[in-house]
């Protein structure tokens, strides 16, 4: 089991390295000479591990190189003897094949020596593997939920408890990708709401998923943990350097897999406390009374922001949809005079999760705003206004 886990982590790092190489190579191919190394993220044509900012990541790197050296020595010795025997004892120089049946000494040697090597490698790896799974004594606990295709973060315990938000790829970067125009060092890594944690604090990350298997991975932390629907897994990290660090969902999760980045901002203790205070004030200010009656203009403005942050990833900013994703522009459900038809679809999803259920993920006001926006945008001019109270009533059904 230890070997499987170790190989899984090394494979994840290799996959992320290839992803970073592909991203930077693509940028160079498009002639974007302004692209340089991204601190805390991929390097241009980078081949090595990202600089480690946790003790676990440093141990993983040491293990990688130590085992690489051992494997290289074994390779050189085995193939050295093999090629020496082939060249020096070939028939064309007069050598005759020896005729012997078995050698007890040789059999003991090729059994004992590999056994000792494997035991030593396992002994060195055990310390790191055990430490990777020790999530006790965390200063901060955060739940990371994978969605198609974004991350949801809930601060479960510790400073910041009660905060929750969705982290989505920046819409402008998605548009650049669709136009084939990569740009900037943080291409396809820029998000609207990064995860924020304090430096020198043990952070436990609980992972799960809402739809399909995702994987929360940040190479600089030495962390990769699958997020599986219906299961709760956990991992941890303790970053000892302030900065911004990047990762990606490293489990193929569907057609938008490439648009599911992870950004973690590690702040000083004072800056983190200030960030928490700011977020809690914003959360209190944004706490909407579902009984409030809205007018069309402010609800449309809010709905546009909610739509672009949560719905445009599938239905596209212009509402035309893509592939199996149905368009919202001229959609019979959106144009239906019975607004409950769309409210219930948004609340409960459809097609066994192909469209996610948004009940509990967005507030009643945000859902009402997004529906109102779709009913009165593009070629849709229904004039219908969905109030938060309409959503509350639909939830009660």
PyMOL commands that set and color helices and strands:
alter all, ss='L'
color gray80, all
select helices_A, chain A and resi 2-29+55-88+91-93+104-132+171-178+219-221+257-259+269-286+296-310+312-315+332-335+340-348+364-375+388-395
alter helices_A, ss='H'
color red, helices_A
select strands_A, chain A and resi 140-147+150-157+164-167+195-198+203-209+214-218+223-227+233-237+243-249+261-267
alter strands_A, ss='S'
color yellow, strands_A
deselect
rebuild
show_as cartoon
